[in-house]
Amino acid sequence: MPVVIPEGKNLPCVIYCHGNSGCRADASEAAIILLPSNITVFTLDFSGSGLSEGQHVSLGWNEVSCCAYRT
């Protein structure tokens, strides 16, 4: 866990996208490394993976649009 959480400061965030046949739990190693450096981690299950229902993903072809950030 972070040693000191800076008050009133936005922390950086890594969006962790698992690979083929993976799930959001795959980010646990990254979180162990990043959290002590005050870097947060956001992870999700793509459709059909982990605890998510639905069809399996297209191996990255369409999933990049799921993670697009708009300002």
PyMOL Python script that loads the backbone (N, CA, C, O; Angstrom):
from pymol import cmd

cmd.read_pdbstr("""\
ATOM      1  N   MET A   1       0.833  -1.184   0.000  1.00  0.00           N
ATOM      2  CA  MET A   1       0.000   0.000   0.000  1.00  0.00           C
ATOM      3  C   MET A   1       0.877   1.246   0.000  1.00  0.00           C
ATOM      4  O   MET A   1       2.022   1.209   0.451  1.00  0.00           O
ATOM      5  N   PRO A   2       0.335   2.345  -0.506  1.00  0.00           N
ATOM      6  CA  PRO A   2       1.128   3.578  -0.541  1.00  0.00           C
ATOM      7  C   PRO A   2       1.578   3.997   0.854  1.00  0.00           C
ATOM      8  O   PRO A   2       0.822   3.892   1.820  1.00  0.00           O
ATOM      9  N   VAL A   3       2.809   4.470   0.946  1.00  0.00           N
ATOM     10  CA  VAL A   3       3.351   4.937   2.213  1.00  0.00           C
ATOM     11  C   VAL A   3       2.651   6.223   2.626  1.00  0.00           C
ATOM     12  O   VAL A   3       2.186   6.341   3.760  1.00  0.00           O
ATOM     13  N   VAL A   4       2.574   7.185   1.718  1.00  0.00           N
ATOM     14  CA  VAL A   4       1.910   8.458   1.985  1.00  0.00           C
ATOM     15  C   VAL A   4       0.967   8.743   0.827  1.00  0.00           C
ATOM     16  O   VAL A   4       1.383   8.752  -0.332  1.00  0.00           O
ATOM     17  N   ILE A   5      -0.295   8.974   1.138  1.00  0.00           N
ATOM     18  CA  ILE A   5      -1.261   9.331   0.101  1.00  0.00           C
ATOM     19  C   ILE A   5      -1.346  10.847   0.057  1.00  0.00           C
ATOM     20  O   ILE A   5      -1.828  11.465   1.007  1.00  0.00           O
ATOM     21  N   PRO A   6      -0.883  11.462  -1.038  1.00  0.00           N
ATOM     22  CA  PRO A   6      -0.903  12.918  -1.115  1.00  0.00           C
ATOM     23  C   PRO A   6      -2.334  13.455  -1.140  1.00  0.00           C
ATOM     24  O   PRO A   6      -3.125  13.096  -2.011  1.00  0.00           O
ATOM     25  N   GLU A   7      -2.651  14.307  -0.186  1.00  0.00           N
ATOM     26  CA  GLU A   7      -4.002  14.854  -0.079  1.00  0.00           C
ATOM     27  C   GLU A   7      -4.245  15.887  -1.175  1.00  0.00           C
ATOM     28  O   GLU A   7      -3.409  16.756  -1.421  1.00  0.00           O
ATOM     29  N   GLY A   8      -5.396  15.778  -1.826  1.00  0.00           N
ATOM     30  CA  GLY A   8      -5.780  16.739  -2.848  1.00  0.00           C
ATOM     31  C   GLY A   8      -5.013  16.613  -4.157  1.00  0.00           C
ATOM     32  O   GLY A   8      -5.085  17.504  -5.003  1.00  0.00           O
ATOM     33  N   LYS A   9      -4.287  15.527  -4.333  1.00  0.00           N
ATOM     34  CA  LYS A   9      -3.514  15.335  -5.556  1.00  0.00           C
ATOM     35  C   LYS A   9      -4.068  14.138  -6.317  1.00  0.00           C
ATOM     36  O   LYS A   9      -4.304  13.081  -5.733  1.00  0.00           O
ATOM     37  N   ASN A  10      -4.275  14.306  -7.622  1.00  0.00           N
ATOM     38  CA  ASN A  10      -4.710  13.188  -8.450  1.00  0.00           C
ATOM     39  C   ASN A  10      -3.558  12.206  -8.627  1.00  0.00           C
ATOM     40  O   ASN A  10      -2.424  12.603  -8.896  1.00  0.00           O
ATOM     41  N   LEU A  11      -3.858  10.941  -8.475  1.00  0.00           N
ATOM     42  CA  LEU A  11      -2.841   9.911  -8.650  1.00  0.00           C
ATOM     43  C   LEU A  11      -2.917   9.350 -10.064  1.00  0.00           C
ATOM     44  O   LEU A  11      -4.004   9.266 -10.636  1.00  0.00           O
ATOM     45  N   PRO A  12      -1.781   8.966 -10.634  1.00  0.00           N
ATOM     46  CA  PRO A  12      -1.815   8.333 -11.954  1.00  0.00           C
ATOM     47  C   PRO A  12      -2.494   6.975 -11.862  1.00  0.00           C
ATOM     48  O   PRO A  12      -2.540   6.359 -10.798  1.00  0.00           O
ATOM     49  N   CYS A  13      -3.018   6.522 -12.990  1.00  0.00           N
ATOM     50  CA  CYS A  13      -3.723   5.238 -13.026  1.00  0.00           C
ATOM     51  C   CYS A  13      -3.298   4.459 -14.264  1.00  0.00           C
ATOM     52  O   CYS A  13      -3.277   4.994 -15.372  1.00  0.00           O
ATOM     53  N   VAL A  14      -2.964   3.203 -14.063  1.00  0.00           N
ATOM     54  CA  VAL A  14      -2.670   2.292 -15.161  1.00  0.00           C
ATOM     55  C   VAL A  14      -3.939   1.519 -15.468  1.00  0.00           C
ATOM     56  O   VAL A  14      -4.544   0.939 -14.567  1.00  0.00           O
ATOM     57  N   ILE A  15      -4.352   1.504 -16.734  1.00  0.00           N
ATOM     58  CA  ILE A  15      -5.484   0.682 -17.161  1.00  0.00           C
ATOM     59  C   ILE A  15      -4.891  -0.634 -17.648  1.00  0.00           C
ATOM     60  O   ILE A  15      -4.206  -0.680 -18.670  1.00  0.00           O
ATOM     61  N   TYR A  16      -5.164  -1.701 -16.904  1.00  0.00           N
ATOM     62  CA  TYR A  16      -4.576  -3.008 -17.192  1.00  0.00           C
ATOM     63  C   TYR A  16      -5.573  -3.834 -18.000  1.00  0.00           C
ATOM     64  O   TYR A  16      -6.663  -4.146 -17.520  1.00  0.00           O
ATOM     65  N   CYS A  17      -5.199  -4.183 -19.216  1.00  0.00           N
ATOM     66  CA  CYS A  17      -6.050  -5.011 -20.087  1.00  0.00           C
ATOM     67  C   CYS A  17      -5.416  -6.395 -20.187  1.00  0.00           C
ATOM     68  O   CYS A  17      -4.292  -6.534 -20.669  1.00  0.00           O
ATOM     69  N   HIS A  18      -6.134  -7.408 -19.733  1.00  0.00           N
ATOM     70  CA  HIS A  18      -5.577  -8.763 -19.746  1.00  0.00           C
ATOM     71  C   HIS A  18      -5.436  -9.293 -21.170  1.00  0.00           C
ATOM     72  O   HIS A  18      -6.050  -8.783 -22.107  1.00  0.00           O
ATOM     73  N   GLY A  19      -4.627 -10.308 -21.302  1.00  0.00           N
ATOM     74  CA  GLY A  19      -4.405 -10.929 -22.601  1.00  0.00           C
ATOM     75  C   GLY A  19      -5.431 -12.006 -22.907  1.00  0.00           C
ATOM     76  O   GLY A  19      -6.381 -12.204 -22.150  1.00  0.00           O
ATOM     77  N   ASN A  20      -5.237 -12.695 -24.012  1.00  0.00           N
ATOM     78  CA  ASN A  20      -6.130 -13.766 -24.433  1.00  0.00           C
ATOM     79  C   ASN A  20      -6.172 -14.848 -23.356  1.00  0.00           C
ATOM     80  O   ASN A  20      -5.134 -15.245 -22.826  1.00  0.00           O
ATOM     81  N   SER A  21      -7.354 -15.315 -23.042  1.00  0.00           N
ATOM     82  CA  SER A  21      -7.593 -16.338 -22.020  1.00  0.00           C
ATOM     83  C   SER A  21      -7.259 -15.854 -20.617  1.00  0.00           C
ATOM     84  O   SER A  21      -7.157 -16.667 -19.699  1.00  0.00           O
ATOM     85  N   GLY A  22      -7.086 -14.558 -20.431  1.00  0.00           N
ATOM     86  CA  GLY A  22      -6.793 -14.009 -19.115  1.00  0.00           C
ATOM     87  C   GLY A  22      -8.035 -13.446 -18.458  1.00  0.00           C
ATOM     88  O   GLY A  22      -9.148 -13.592 -18.963  1.00  0.00           O
ATOM     89  N   CYS A  23      -7.825 -12.797 -17.319  1.00  0.00           N
ATOM     90  CA  CYS A  23      -8.919 -12.132 -16.619  1.00  0.00           C
ATOM     91  C   CYS A  23      -8.346 -10.983 -15.799  1.00  0.00           C
ATOM     92  O   CYS A  23      -7.131 -10.800 -15.728  1.00  0.00           O
ATOM     93  N   ARG A  24      -9.233 -10.217 -15.184  1.00  0.00           N
ATOM     94  CA  ARG A  24      -8.800  -9.034 -14.435  1.00  0.00           C
ATOM     95  C   ARG A  24      -7.870  -9.375 -13.280  1.00  0.00           C
ATOM     96  O   ARG A  24      -7.071  -8.538 -12.861  1.00  0.00           O
ATOM     97  N   ALA A  25      -7.965 -10.586 -12.766  1.00  0.00           N
ATOM     98  CA  ALA A  25      -7.097 -10.998 -11.658  1.00  0.00           C
ATOM     99  C   ALA A  25      -5.628 -11.040 -12.070  1.00  0.00           C
ATOM    100  O   ALA A  25      -4.746 -11.035 -11.212  1.00  0.00           O
ATOM    101  N   ASP A  26      -5.360 -11.080 -13.370  1.00  0.00           N
ATOM    102  CA  ASP A  26      -3.979 -11.090 -13.850  1.00  0.00           C
ATOM    103  C   ASP A  26      -3.229  -9.816 -13.466  1.00  0.00           C
ATOM    104  O   ASP A  26      -1.998  -9.790 -13.498  1.00  0.00           O
ATOM    105  N   ALA A  27      -3.952  -8.769 -13.108  1.00  0.00           N
ATOM    106  CA  ALA A  27      -3.326  -7.487 -12.764  1.00  0.00           C
ATOM    107  C   ALA A  27      -2.786  -7.457 -11.341  1.00  0.00           C
ATOM    108  O   ALA A  27      -2.178  -6.462 -10.945  1.00  0.00           O
ATOM    109  N   SER A  28      -2.987  -8.505 -10.568  1.00  0.00           N
ATOM    110  CA  SER A  28      -2.578  -8.463  -9.162  1.00  0.00           C
ATOM    111  C   SER A  28      -1.074  -8.235  -9.002  1.00  0.00           C
ATOM    112  O   SER A  28      -0.657  -7.514  -8.095  1.00  0.00           O
ATOM    113  N   GLU A  29      -0.256  -8.835  -9.864  1.00  0.00           N
ATOM    114  CA  GLU A  29       1.191  -8.618  -9.769  1.00  0.00           C
ATOM    115  C   GLU A  29       1.551  -7.170 -10.076  1.00  0.00           C
ATOM    116  O   GLU A  29       2.400  -6.582  -9.405  1.00  0.00           O
ATOM    117  N   ALA A  30       0.909  -6.597 -11.083  1.00  0.00           N
ATOM    118  CA  ALA A  30       1.162  -5.192 -11.419  1.00  0.00           C
ATOM    119  C   ALA A  30       0.746  -4.292 -10.264  1.00  0.00           C
ATOM    120  O   ALA A  30       1.443  -3.327  -9.947  1.00  0.00           O
ATOM    121  N   ALA A  31      -0.381  -4.599  -9.634  1.00  0.00           N
ATOM    122  CA  ALA A  31      -0.860  -3.781  -8.513  1.00  0.00           C
ATOM    123  C   ALA A  31       0.116  -3.826  -7.341  1.00  0.00           C
ATOM    124  O   ALA A  31       0.353  -2.806  -6.694  1.00  0.00           O
ATOM    125  N   ILE A  32       0.674  -4.982  -7.065  1.00  0.00           N
ATOM    126  CA  ILE A  32       1.633  -5.121  -5.966  1.00  0.00           C
ATOM    127  C   ILE A  32       2.854  -4.235  -6.199  1.00  0.00           C
ATOM    128  O   ILE A  32       3.419  -3.691  -5.250  1.00  0.00           O
ATOM    129  N   ILE A  33       3.255  -4.092  -7.443  1.00  0.00           N
ATOM    130  CA  ILE A  33       4.415  -3.264  -7.780  1.00  0.00           C
ATOM    131  C   ILE A  33       4.049  -1.783  -7.828  1.00  0.00           C
ATOM    132  O   ILE A  33       4.818  -0.946  -7.353  1.00  0.00           O
ATOM    133  N   LEU A  34       2.892  -1.445  -8.392  1.00  0.00           N
ATOM    134  CA  LEU A  34       2.536  -0.044  -8.640  1.00  0.00           C
ATOM    135  C   LEU A  34       1.949   0.685  -7.435  1.00  0.00           C
ATOM    136  O   LEU A  34       2.248   1.861  -7.232  1.00  0.00           O
ATOM    137  N   LEU A  35       1.129   0.022  -6.638  1.00  0.00           N
ATOM    138  CA  LEU A  35       0.457   0.700  -5.527  1.00  0.00           C
ATOM    139  C   LEU A  35       1.416   1.354  -4.526  1.00  0.00           C
ATOM    140  O   LEU A  35       1.137   2.466  -4.079  1.00  0.00           O
ATOM    141  N   PRO A  36       2.523   0.722  -4.156  1.00  0.00           N
ATOM    142  CA  PRO A  36       3.445   1.398  -3.231  1.00  0.00           C
ATOM    143  C   PRO A  36       4.042   2.691  -3.795  1.00  0.00           C
ATOM    144  O   PRO A  36       4.546   3.524  -3.042  1.00  0.00           O
ATOM    145  N   SER A  37       3.984   2.854  -5.106  1.00  0.00           N
ATOM    146  CA  SER A  37       4.490   4.071  -5.752  1.00  0.00           C
ATOM    147  C   SER A  37       3.377   5.085  -6.000  1.00  0.00           C
ATOM    148  O   SER A  37       3.549   6.017  -6.786  1.00  0.00           O
ATOM    149  N   ASN A  38       2.237   4.907  -5.333  1.00  0.00           N
ATOM    150  CA  ASN A  38       1.078   5.793  -5.504  1.00  0.00           C
ATOM    151  C   ASN A  38       0.570   5.818  -6.938  1.00  0.00           C
ATOM    152  O   ASN A  38       0.123   6.857  -7.426  1.00  0.00           O
ATOM    153  N   ILE A  39       0.638   4.680  -7.611  1.00  0.00           N
ATOM    154  CA  ILE A  39       0.074   4.533  -8.950  1.00  0.00           C
ATOM    155  C   ILE A  39      -1.081   3.551  -8.824  1.00  0.00           C
ATOM    156  O   ILE A  39      -0.879   2.391  -8.466  1.00  0.00           O
ATOM    157  N   THR A  40      -2.286   4.013  -9.118  1.00  0.00           N
ATOM    158  CA  THR A  40      -3.457   3.157  -8.991  1.00  0.00           C
ATOM    159  C   THR A  40      -3.579   2.252 -10.214  1.00  0.00           C
ATOM    160  O   THR A  40      -2.977   2.512 -11.256  1.00  0.00           O
ATOM    161  N   VAL A  41      -4.363   1.190 -10.073  1.00  0.00           N
ATOM    162  CA  VAL A  41      -4.540   0.216 -11.148  1.00  0.00           C
ATOM    163  C   VAL A  41      -6.030  -0.026 -11.348  1.00  0.00           C
ATOM    164  O   VAL A  41      -6.755  -0.321 -10.398  1.00  0.00           O
ATOM    165  N   PHE A  42      -6.479   0.103 -12.590  1.00  0.00           N
ATOM    166  CA  PHE A  42      -7.861  -0.204 -12.958  1.00  0.00           C
ATOM    167  C   PHE A  42      -7.811  -1.402 -13.883  1.00  0.00           C
ATOM    168  O   PHE A  42      -7.076  -1.397 -14.870  1.00  0.00           O
ATOM    169  N   THR A  43      -8.582  -2.421 -13.573  1.00  0.00           N
ATOM    170  CA  THR A  43      -8.602  -3.613 -14.408  1.00  0.00           C
ATOM    171  C   THR A  43     -10.037  -4.065 -14.619  1.00  0.00           C
ATOM    172  O   THR A  43     -10.915  -3.764 -13.809  1.00  0.00           O
ATOM    173  N   LEU A  44     -10.272  -4.777 -15.691  1.00  0.00           N
ATOM    174  CA  LEU A  44     -11.619  -5.216 -16.042  1.00  0.00           C
ATOM    175  C   LEU A  44     -11.538  -6.554 -16.756  1.00  0.00           C
ATOM    176  O   LEU A  44     -10.480  -6.956 -17.239  1.00  0.00           O
ATOM    177  N   ASP A  45     -12.658  -7.224 -16.812  1.00  0.00           N
ATOM    178  CA  ASP A  45     -12.764  -8.435 -17.620  1.00  0.00           C
ATOM    179  C   ASP A  45     -13.401  -8.056 -18.943  1.00  0.00           C
ATOM    180  O   ASP A  45     -14.459  -7.427 -18.971  1.00  0.00           O
ATOM    181  N   PHE A  46     -12.760  -8.437 -20.039  1.00  0.00           N
ATOM    182  CA  PHE A  46     -13.391  -8.255 -21.338  1.00  0.00           C
ATOM    183  C   PHE A  46     -14.522  -9.269 -21.473  1.00  0.00           C
ATOM    184  O   PHE A  46     -14.563 -10.259 -20.743  1.00  0.00           O
ATOM    185  N   SER A  47     -15.416  -9.029 -22.384  1.00  0.00           N
ATOM    186  CA  SER A  47     -16.571  -9.894 -22.608  1.00  0.00           C
ATOM    187  C   SER A  47     -16.128 -11.345 -22.795  1.00  0.00           C
ATOM    188  O   SER A  47     -15.219 -11.633 -23.574  1.00  0.00           O
ATOM    189  N   GLY A  48     -16.783 -12.252 -22.068  1.00  0.00           N
ATOM    190  CA  GLY A  48     -16.488 -13.669 -22.187  1.00  0.00           C
ATOM    191  C   GLY A  48     -15.286 -14.137 -21.387  1.00  0.00           C
ATOM    192  O   GLY A  48     -14.928 -15.313 -21.456  1.00  0.00           O
ATOM    193  N   SER A  49     -14.657 -13.254 -20.632  1.00  0.00           N
ATOM    194  CA  SER A  49     -13.474 -13.617 -19.844  1.00  0.00           C
ATOM    195  C   SER A  49     -13.744 -13.417 -18.365  1.00  0.00           C
ATOM    196  O   SER A  49     -14.557 -12.574 -17.985  1.00  0.00           O
ATOM    197  N   GLY A  50     -13.062 -14.194 -17.527  1.00  0.00           N
ATOM    198  CA  GLY A  50     -13.218 -14.037 -16.080  1.00  0.00           C
ATOM    199  C   GLY A  50     -14.663 -14.168 -15.658  1.00  0.00           C
ATOM    200  O   GLY A  50     -15.320 -15.158 -15.981  1.00  0.00           O
ATOM    201  N   LEU A  51     -15.169 -13.169 -14.934  1.00  0.00           N
ATOM    202  CA  LEU A  51     -16.546 -13.190 -14.445  1.00  0.00           C
ATOM    203  C   LEU A  51     -17.531 -12.548 -15.412  1.00  0.00           C
ATOM    204  O   LEU A  51     -18.721 -12.461 -15.112  1.00  0.00           O
ATOM    205  N   SER A  52     -17.047 -12.094 -16.582  1.00  0.00           N
ATOM    206  CA  SER A  52     -17.929 -11.434 -17.552  1.00  0.00           C
ATOM    207  C   SER A  52     -18.641 -12.455 -18.423  1.00  0.00           C
ATOM    208  O   SER A  52     -18.085 -13.491 -18.790  1.00  0.00           O
ATOM    209  N   GLU A  53     -19.876 -12.137 -18.741  1.00  0.00           N
ATOM    210  CA  GLU A  53     -20.653 -12.988 -19.640  1.00  0.00           C
ATOM    211  C   GLU A  53     -20.503 -12.476 -21.062  1.00  0.00           C
ATOM    212  O   GLU A  53     -19.900 -11.427 -21.291  1.00  0.00           O
ATOM    213  N   GLY A  54     -21.045 -13.209 -22.007  1.00  0.00           N
ATOM    214  CA  GLY A  54     -21.053 -12.761 -23.396  1.00  0.00           C
ATOM    215  C   GLY A  54     -20.036 -13.485 -24.252  1.00  0.00           C
ATOM    216  O   GLY A  54     -19.406 -14.454 -23.827  1.00  0.00           O
ATOM    217  N   GLN A  55     -19.894 -12.989 -25.463  1.00  0.00           N
ATOM    218  CA  GLN A  55     -18.981 -13.577 -26.437  1.00  0.00           C
ATOM    219  C   GLN A  55     -17.538 -13.210 -26.093  1.00  0.00           C
ATOM    220  O   GLN A  55     -17.266 -12.163 -25.507  1.00  0.00           O
ATOM    221  N   HIS A  56     -16.630 -14.098 -26.472  1.00  0.00           N
ATOM    222  CA  HIS A  56     -15.209 -13.805 -26.258  1.00  0.00           C
ATOM    223  C   HIS A  56     -14.787 -12.622 -27.111  1.00  0.00           C
ATOM    224  O   HIS A  56     -15.440 -12.287 -28.099  1.00  0.00           O
ATOM    225  N   VAL A  57     -13.712 -12.007 -26.725  1.00  0.00           N
ATOM    226  CA  VAL A  57     -13.208 -10.818 -27.404  1.00  0.00           C
ATOM    227  C   VAL A  57     -12.570 -11.173 -28.746  1.00  0.00           C
ATOM    228  O   VAL A  57     -12.379 -12.345 -29.069  1.00  0.00           O
ATOM    229  N   SER A  58     -12.249 -10.152 -29.509  1.00  0.00           N
ATOM    230  CA  SER A  58     -11.672 -10.342 -30.845  1.00  0.00           C
ATOM    231  C   SER A  58     -10.145 -10.277 -30.831  1.00  0.00           C
ATOM    232  O   SER A  58      -9.529  -9.897 -31.827  1.00  0.00           O
ATOM    233  N   LEU A  59      -9.542 -10.644 -29.714  1.00  0.00           N
ATOM    234  CA  LEU A  59      -8.080 -10.688 -29.564  1.00  0.00           C
ATOM    235  C   LEU A  59      -7.424  -9.337 -29.805  1.00  0.00           C
ATOM    236  O   LEU A  59      -6.337  -9.259 -30.377  1.00  0.00           O
ATOM    237  N   GLY A  60      -8.091  -8.277 -29.366  1.00  0.00           N
ATOM    238  CA  GLY A  60      -7.499  -6.949 -29.424  1.00  0.00           C
ATOM    239  C   GLY A  60      -7.921  -6.097 -30.599  1.00  0.00           C
ATOM    240  O   GLY A  60      -7.714  -4.884 -30.589  1.00  0.00           O
ATOM    241  N   TRP A  61      -8.508  -6.706 -31.608  1.00  0.00           N
ATOM    242  CA  TRP A  61      -8.882  -5.950 -32.803  1.00  0.00           C
ATOM    243  C   TRP A  61      -9.881  -4.843 -32.478  1.00  0.00           C
ATOM    244  O   TRP A  61      -9.702  -3.710 -32.925  1.00  0.00           O
ATOM    245  N   ASN A  62     -10.927  -5.142 -31.713  1.00  0.00           N
ATOM    246  CA  ASN A  62     -11.958  -4.155 -31.385  1.00  0.00           C
ATOM    247  C   ASN A  62     -11.858  -3.633 -29.958  1.00  0.00           C
ATOM    248  O   ASN A  62     -12.432  -2.586 -29.656  1.00  0.00           O
ATOM    249  N   GLU A  63     -11.155  -4.320 -29.077  1.00  0.00           N
ATOM    250  CA  GLU A  63     -11.158  -3.974 -27.660  1.00  0.00           C
ATOM    251  C   GLU A  63     -10.489  -2.640 -27.342  1.00  0.00           C
ATOM    252  O   GLU A  63     -10.800  -2.035 -26.316  1.00  0.00           O
ATOM    253  N   VAL A  64      -9.594  -2.174 -28.180  1.00  0.00           N
ATOM    254  CA  VAL A  64      -8.932  -0.904 -27.897  1.00  0.00           C
ATOM    255  C   VAL A  64      -9.951   0.221 -27.766  1.00  0.00           C
ATOM    256  O   VAL A  64      -9.733   1.160 -27.001  1.00  0.00           O
ATOM    257  N   SER A  65     -11.050   0.142 -28.492  1.00  0.00           N
ATOM    258  CA  SER A  65     -12.081   1.182 -28.398  1.00  0.00           C
ATOM    259  C   SER A  65     -12.793   1.136 -27.050  1.00  0.00           C
ATOM    260  O   SER A  65     -13.367   2.140 -26.629  1.00  0.00           O
ATOM    261  N   CYS A  66     -12.770   0.003 -26.369  1.00  0.00           N
ATOM    262  CA  CYS A  66     -13.388  -0.109 -25.045  1.00  0.00           C
ATOM    263  C   CYS A  66     -12.629   0.723 -24.016  1.00  0.00           C
ATOM    264  O   CYS A  66     -13.199   1.126 -23.002  1.00  0.00           O
ATOM    265  N   CYS A  67     -11.371   0.978 -24.266  1.00  0.00           N
ATOM    266  CA  CYS A  67     -10.523   1.672 -23.302  1.00  0.00           C
ATOM    267  C   CYS A  67     -10.251   3.122 -23.694  1.00  0.00           C
ATOM    268  O   CYS A  67      -9.430   3.787 -23.062  1.00  0.00           O
ATOM    269  N   ALA A  68     -10.923   3.613 -24.716  1.00  0.00           N
ATOM    270  CA  ALA A  68     -10.682   4.990 -25.173  1.00  0.00           C
ATOM    271  C   ALA A  68     -11.078   5.975 -24.086  1.00  0.00           C
ATOM    272  O   ALA A  68     -12.079   5.792 -23.393  1.00  0.00           O
ATOM    273  N   TYR A  69     -10.286   7.007 -23.953  1.00  0.00           N
ATOM    274  CA  TYR A  69     -10.536   8.044 -22.956  1.00  0.00           C
ATOM    275  C   TYR A  69     -10.855   9.340 -23.679  1.00  0.00           C
ATOM    276  O   TYR A  69     -10.120   9.773 -24.567  1.00  0.00           O
ATOM    277  N   ARG A  70     -11.946   9.939 -23.289  1.00  0.00           N
ATOM    278  CA  ARG A  70     -12.331  11.209 -23.912  1.00  0.00           C
ATOM    279  C   ARG A  70     -12.271  12.310 -22.879  1.00  0.00           C
ATOM    280  O   ARG A  70     -12.646  12.113 -21.723  1.00  0.00           O
ATOM    281  N   THR A  71     -11.798  13.470 -23.298  1.00  0.00           N
ATOM    282  CA  THR A  71     -11.747  14.617 -22.389  1.00  0.00           C
ATOM    283  C   THR A  71     -12.842  15.594 -22.735  1.00  0.00           C
ATOM    284  O   THR A  71     -12.971  16.632 -22.086  1.00  0.00           O
TER     285      THR A  71
END
""", "prot")
cmd.dss("prot")
cmd.show_as("cartoon", "prot")
cmd.util.cbc("prot")
cmd.orient("prot")
